[in-house]
Amino acid sequence: MIPNMSKVLQSPTGLFRLGKLTIISRGLPRTRLDLHQRASTSTKQNRLPATYYRGGTSRAIIFRQEDLPKDRKEWGPIFCGAIGSPDPNGRQLDGLGGGISSLSKICVVGPSSHPDADVDYTFAAIGVKNLDVDYSSNCGNMTSAIGPFAVDTGMVKETKDSDVTVRIHNTNTGKLIHSTFPMVEGEAEAHGSFSIDGVAGTAAKIELAFINPASGE
């Protein structure tokens, strides 16, 4: 049992991750785009390392915070360029988005700024037909991918072949989330028998515990 926990939630839409693909995001403009311009062709292309994960019934590009500019005002154009927004046709064919809100998401993971967490996690919802970059809320689905990403990239050092728990500080809400999942041969287990509605097949289970979710802190 996790101490000092007022409530444990197992979200049926955000419990497991199935596979991952490491990509180089290209077409990352540093200036704000006109709505009628395509993100990947408006300026000279740049490259940044990123990873593409599914969490529950969502998918997102995950960046390490150290690979992004220190000034967060510069993040928006990078995120829109990688996702392929704005796309007046609503398909995001010039990026890694899927044309719908559940597939137009960005996560940023970095060193923890909270004494009771292992990593900081910032979520951004990206507009499909516009340049909206919304930091106002968290995504439970993509939260399930943050623990596996943290151990797979070495941000959290775990080597044992058993269940591990990664403590996540969500900067959007200021809340703490504990992510527990199995590990095999030094990385998060992908294969398993757990299933959720809306996703074909089965995979390893990821359990999320939201610590004091209703508190005002």
N, C-alpha and C positions, 0 to 999 in steps of 0.2 A: 504494500500500500504506500502511496506517495504521501508524505507528511504535509500538514498545513494545507490540505486541498479541500475546498468547500464543495466541489462538484466535479465529477468525471463525465465527460461526454464522449460517446463513440459515434462520430458522424458517419452514417452509411454512405455518404458521398465523398469521404475523404480519408479512407483507411489504408490504401495501399498504392504502391507504385509498380508499374510493370515496364521494365526496360528503360534505357536511356540512350541518348545520342549526343556525342560531343560535336559541336559545330563551331565554325568561325563565322560570326555575324558580320556581314558586309553591308555597305551602304548605310553608314551611320553619320548623317549630316550633323554638323555642330551648330547650325543656325536654324532659327525657326522657319518652317516651310509655309509657302502659300498653299491654301487648301486645294488648289488645282494642280499642284506639282506632285510628281511621284517621288516618294521619299528616297529611293535608292539611286536616282539619276539627277537630283538637283544640285549636288556638289560632288567634289572628289570623294571617292570611296575610301573608307577607313576600315580597319579590322580590330575586332575585340574577341577574346575567347569567351565562350558561353556554353551552356549545356541545356539540352531540351528534355524536359521530364513531363510525364503524366502524373497527376495527383488526383485520385478519385475520377470524376467525370470531367476534369479540366486538363488542359496542357498549358505549359508556360516555358518561356526562356528564363533560365536562371543565370545571373551574373554574380561573380564574386565582387564584393564592394571595392576591393583593392584594384580591380581592373577598370573601374569607372572614374571619371573626374571627381575631384574632391568637392567641387561646387555642384550641389544637387540641381541647380538651375539648368545645368547642361545635360542632365539625364534624359529629360523629355524627348528631345530630338533624336537621341540615340535609340531610345526604346521604340519610338514610332518608326524609325528607319529599319530596325531589326524585325519588327512585327509586320511592316508593310502598310502602314497607315500614313496619311489618309488614302483610302481607296474609294472613289465615288461609285464603283461597281460593287462594293461590299464584299470582295473576295480576298483581298490581301495577298494577291498572287506574287507581289514583289517582295514578300517577306515570309516569315514563319507563322503568321497568324492564320486562322481558319475561317475568317469571315463572320464569326459569331462571338458573342461576349465571352463564352466559356473557353474559347481558344485564342483570345486576344489579351494575354496576361504576361506580366513580367514579375520576377522575384529577384531580390538582391539579398545576398547573405554575406555577412562579415563578422568580425570579432565582436564579442558581446560587450555592450556598454552597461549591462545589468549584472550585479554581483551574483545573482542566482540563476544565471543562464550561461549556456556554452556558446551560443551564437546570436547575433541580431538578424532579424528577417524583416525586410520591407516589401510590401506588396503594392503593385501598381496595375490598375485596370486601364487598358488602352482602348481608345475609341476606334471604331472600324472605319467610319467615313469622315472622321475629323481628327484633330490633334489632341483630344482630351487625354490627359494622364491623371488618373484619379488615385490619390493616396488616402482617401478618407476612410477606408475599411480594410478588413482582412479577407482572405479567401480560405475557407476551411478545407476545400479540396486540395489546393496547392500547399497548404501547411503540411499535409501528409508527405510531401516530397522533400521537405527541408531537412529532416533528420537524415534520411539516406544520402542526400546530396552532401551534407556536412561530413559524414564519415567517408564517403566515396572519394571526396576531394582532399581528405586529410586535414580538414579544418578542426575536426574532433577526432582524436586518436583512440580508436578502438580496434582490437585485434582478436578478441575472443569469439569463438563460434557459439554464440548463445544470444538471448535477447539482450539488447542494450537500450538505454534511454538517453536521448539527447534533449537538453533543456533549451527551449527556444524563446527568445524575447521578440515579440512582434512589435515593431516600432510604430505601426499605424495606430494600434489601440493601447499600447503600453502593457499588454497582458503577457503572461507567461504560459507556455504550452509545453508539456512533456510528451515527446514522441518515442514510443517503444516499438521495436521491430527486431526481427532476427537477423543475425549476420552469419555469413559463410565465407571462409577464406579471405577475411579482411575487408569484405564489402557487404553492403546491405543485400539481403536475400531478395531475389526477384520472383522466384518460382514458389508456388504454394497452392493450397486448395481453397483459399478464401475468394468469395465472389461478391459483387455488388450489382445492383440494378443499373442498367445503362452501359455496362462495359462487358464486352465479350470475354469469355475465358475466366481463368482464375489466376491468382498470384499470392505472394506473401502478404500477410496481414500487418497493417500498421495501426497501432492504437494511439489515439490522441487524448491527453488529459488536459483540459483547460483549467488552469489554476485560478480560483477566485474570479470566475468570469463576470460576476455581477457587481464586483467591487468598483468603487469610484476612483481608485488609485491609478 
